Amino acid sequence: MIINVLIICIVLTTHYLPSGTVYFLNLMPVPSKYIYWVELISISLMVPNASFAGHFAGILVGLLFVYGPLKYILDRIVPSKSFILFLIS
């Protein structure tokens, strides 16, 4: 499903961008490394028919790309973190 790909992108984006504070719904400050967990909980509360397991699986796959066995694949595709920060600035 496309939503899982988007959630994986959220996890990768929060990993590769500088850490800091993100305002969830412009109301609640959340450390950026936890924002996808807050989004998972809020989606489950606001949209009861949304697939919790599907969103959770998207986060887990994103974390596997960042910290687990899929990191090897991601390291071959994405340049170094400093190069990404150079492109952004």
RODRENBA-313534 format. One line per field, with one value per residue: residue in three letters; x, y, z of N, C-alpha, C in turn. Coordinates in Angstrom, 1 decimal, padded with zeros to 4 digits, always signed. Layout:
BEGIN
resn ALA,...
neast X,...
nnorth Y,...
nup Z,...
caeast X,...
canorth Y,...
caup Z,...
ceast X,...
cnorth Y,...
cup Z,...
end
This chain:
BEGIN
resn MET,ILE,ILE,ASN,VAL,LEU,ILE,ILE,CYS,ILE,VAL,LEU,THR,THR,HIS,TYR,LEU,PRO,SER,GLY,THR,VAL,TYR,PHE,LEU,ASN,LEU,MET,PRO,VAL,PRO,SER,LYS,TYR,ILE,TYR,TRP,VAL,GLU,LEU,ILE,SER,ILE,SER,LEU,MET,VAL,PRO,ASN,ALA,SER,PHE,ALA,GLY,HIS,PHE,ALA,GLY,ILE,LEU,VAL,GLY,LEU,LEU,PHE,VAL,TYR,GLY,PRO,LEU,LYS,TYR,ILE,LEU,ASP,ARG,ILE,VAL,PRO,SER,LYS,SER,PHE,ILE,LEU,PHE,LEU,ILE,SER
neast +000.8,+000.4,+000.4,+002.1,+004.6,+004.8,+004.9,+007.3,+009.0,+008.6,+009.9,+012.5,+013.1,+013.0,+015.1,+017.4,+017.4,+018.4,+018.2,+015.6,+012.9,+009.6,+006.4,+003.5,+000.5,+000.7,+000.5,+001.6,+004.7,+007.1,+009.9,+011.8,+012.6,+010.6,+008.3,+006.9,+005.8,+004.0,+002.3,+001.3,-000.2,-002.0,-003.4,-004.6,-006.4,-007.9,-008.9,-010.6,-011.0,-008.7,-005.9,-004.1,-002.2,-001.0,+000.1,+001.8,+003.5,+004.7,+006.2,+008.0,+009.4,+010.6,+012.3,+013.9,+015.2,+016.8,+018.2,+018.4,+018.8,+018.2,+019.6,+022.1,+021.3,+020.1,+022.3,+023.8,+022.2,+021.5,+023.4,+026.0,+025.2,+026.1,+026.3,+023.7,+022.7,+024.2,+023.1,+020.5,+020.9
nnorth -001.2,+002.3,+004.1,+002.9,+003.1,+005.9,+006.3,+004.9,+006.7,+008.9,+008.0,+007.6,+010.3,+011.7,+010.5,+011.2,+014.0,+016.9,+016.5,+017.7,+019.7,+019.0,+020.4,+018.9,+019.0,+021.7,+022.3,+020.7,+020.2,+017.8,+015.6,+015.2,+012.6,+010.9,+011.5,+009.9,+007.9,+009.3,+010.2,+007.7,+006.9,+009.0,+008.8,+006.4,+007.1,+009.2,+008.2,+005.5,+003.3,+003.0,+001.1,-000.1,-002.0,-002.0,+000.6,+000.5,-001.5,-000.2,+001.7,-000.1,-001.3,+001.0,+001.6,-000.7,-000.2,+002.0,+001.1,-001.7,-004.8,-003.9,-001.7,-001.9,-002.0,+000.6,+002.2,+001.8,+003.1,+005.7,+008.6,+009.7,+011.0,+013.6,+014.5,+014.7,+016.7,+018.8,+019.1,+019.9,+022.4
nup +000.0,-000.6,+001.5,+003.4,+002.3,+002.3,+005.1,+005.7,+004.4,+006.1,+008.5,+007.5,+006.8,+009.2,+010.4,+008.9,+008.8,+010.7,+014.2,+016.4,+017.5,+016.7,+016.0,+016.7,+015.0,+015.2,+017.9,+020.0,+021.2,+020.1,+020.3,+017.3,+016.7,+017.7,+016.4,+014.5,+016.0,+017.5,+015.5,+014.6,+016.8,+017.0,+014.5,+014.8,+016.8,+015.7,+013.3,+013.5,+011.8,+010.4,+009.4,+012.0,+012.2,+009.6,+009.5,+011.6,+010.7,+008.5,+009.9,+011.3,+009.1,+008.1,+010.3,+010.1,+007.8,+008.7,+011.1,+011.0,+009.2,+006.6,+006.3,+005.0,+002.3,+002.1,+002.6,+000.3,-001.6,-000.7,-000.3,+002.0,+005.3,+005.8,+003.2,+002.4,+004.2,+003.2,+000.7,+001.4,+002.7
caeast +000.0,+001.1,+000.6,+003.2,+005.7,+004.9,+005.3,+008.7,+009.7,+008.6,+010.9,+013.8,+013.3,+013.3,+016.5,+018.4,+017.4,+018.9,+017.2,+015.1,+011.5,+008.5,+005.1,+002.4,-000.7,+001.1,+000.1,+002.3,+006.1,+007.5,+011.2,+011.6,+012.8,+009.4,+007.1,+006.1,+005.0,+002.9,+001.4,+000.6,-001.3,-003.1,-004.1,-005.5,-007.5,-008.8,-009.5,-010.7,-011.0,-007.4,-005.2,-003.1,-001.1,-000.4,+000.9,+002.9,+004.4,+005.4,+007.3,+009.0,+010.2,+011.5,+013.4,+014.8,+016.1,+017.7,+019.0,+018.5,+019.5,+018.0,+020.5,+023.1,+020.7,+020.0,+023.6,+024.2,+021.3,+021.6,+024.8,+026.2,+024.3,+026.6,+026.0,+022.3,+022.6,+024.8,+022.1,+019.4,+021.3
canorth +000.0,+003.5,+004.7,+002.3,+003.8,+007.2,+006.2,+004.6,+008.0,+009.8,+007.5,+008.0,+011.7,+012.1,+010.0,+011.9,+015.4,+017.2,+016.3,+018.9,+019.6,+019.2,+020.7,+018.1,+019.8,+023.1,+022.5,+019.9,+019.9,+016.4,+015.4,+014.7,+011.1,+010.2,+012.0,+008.9,+007.2,+010.1,+010.1,+006.4,+006.9,+010.0,+008.3,+005.3,+007.7,+010.0,+007.4,+004.2,+002.2,+002.9,-000.1,+000.1,-003.0,-001.5,+001.8,+000.0,-002.3,+000.8,+002.2,-001.1,-001.4,+002.2,+001.4,-001.7,+000.6,+002.9,+000.4,-003.1,-005.5,-003.2,-000.5,-002.1,-001.6,+002.0,+002.8,+001.8,+003.9,+007.0,+009.0,+009.9,+012.0,+014.9,+015.0,+015.0,+017.9,+019.7,+019.3,+020.6,+023.8
caup +000.0,-000.7,+002.8,+004.1,+001.6,+002.9,+006.5,+005.6,+004.1,+007.3,+009.4,+006.9,+006.8,+010.6,+010.8,+008.1,+009.0,+012.0,+015.3,+017.0,+018.0,+015.7,+016.6,+016.1,+014.8,+015.7,+019.3,+021.0,+020.8,+020.1,+019.7,+016.0,+016.6,+018.1,+015.7,+013.7,+017.0,+017.9,+014.4,+014.6,+017.9,+016.6,+013.4,+015.4,+017.6,+014.9,+012.3,+014.0,+010.8,+009.7,+009.8,+012.9,+011.9,+008.4,+009.8,+012.5,+009.8,+007.8,+010.9,+011.5,+007.9,+008.1,+011.3,+009.6,+006.8,+009.4,+012.1,+010.9,+008.1,+005.4,+006.3,+004.0,+001.0,+002.1,+002.5,-001.1,-002.4,-000.2,+000.1,+003.5,+006.0,+005.6,+001.9,+002.4,+004.9,+002.3,-000.3,+002.0,+003.1
ceast +000.9,+001.4,+001.8,+004.5,+005.9,+005.4,+006.8,+009.5,+009.7,+009.7,+012.3,+014.1,+013.7,+014.7,+017.6,+018.5,+017.9,+017.8,+016.8,+013.7,+010.6,+007.2,+004.1,+001.1,-000.5,+000.7,+001.1,+003.8,+006.5,+008.9,+011.0,+011.8,+011.6,+008.2,+006.3,+005.3,+003.8,+001.8,+000.6,-000.5,-002.4,-004.0,-005.1,-006.6,-008.5,-009.5,-009.6,-010.6,-009.7,-006.7,-004.0,-001.9,-000.3,+000.5,+002.1,+003.9,+005.3,+006.5,+008.3,+009.9,+011.1,+012.6,+014.4,+015.7,+017.1,+018.7,+019.3,+019.2,+019.3,+018.9,+021.6,+022.6,+020.6,+021.3,+024.2,+023.4,+021.5,+023.0,+024.9,+025.3,+024.8,+026.4,+024.6,+022.1,+023.2,+023.8,+020.9,+019.7,+021.7
cnorth +001.2,+004.2,+004.2,+002.9,+005.2,+007.2,+005.8,+005.9,+008.9,+009.3,+007.8,+009.4,+012.2,+011.6,+010.8,+013.4,+015.7,+017.0,+017.7,+018.6,+019.9,+019.5,+019.9,+018.9,+021.3,+023.4,+021.9,+019.7,+018.5,+016.4,+014.7,+013.2,+010.3,+010.6,+010.9,+008.1,+008.0,+010.1,+008.8,+006.4,+007.8,+009.5,+007.2,+005.9,+008.5,+009.2,+005.9,+003.1,+002.1,+001.7,+000.2,-000.8,-002.5,-000.3,+001.4,-000.8,-001.3,+001.4,+001.2,-001.3,-000.2,+002.1,+000.3,-001.1,+001.4,+002.1,-001.0,-003.6,-004.7,-002.0,-000.7,-001.7,+000.0,+002.7,+002.8,+002.8,+005.4,+007.4,+009.3,+011.0,+013.4,+015.4,+015.4,+016.4,+019.1,+020.1,+020.2,+022.1,+024.6
cup +000.0,+000.6,+003.6,+003.5,+002.2,+004.4,+006.6,+005.3,+005.3,+008.3,+008.8,+007.0,+008.2,+011.0,+010.1,+008.3,+010.4,+013.1,+015.9,+017.5,+016.8,+016.5,+015.9,+016.1,+015.2,+017.1,+020.3,+020.5,+021.1,+019.6,+018.3,+015.8,+017.0,+017.4,+015.0,+014.7,+017.4,+016.7,+014.3,+015.6,+017.5,+015.5,+013.9,+016.2,+016.7,+013.8,+012.7,+013.0,+010.1,+010.3,+010.7,+012.5,+010.6,+008.7,+010.7,+011.7,+009.0,+008.7,+011.1,+010.3,+007.8,+009.1,+010.9,+008.6,+007.6,+010.3,+011.8,+009.6,+006.7,+005.3,+005.3,+002.6,+001.0,+002.0,+001.1,-002.0,-002.0,+000.1,+001.6,+004.0,+005.8,+004.2,+001.8,+003.1,+004.0,+001.2,+000.2,+002.3,+001.9
end
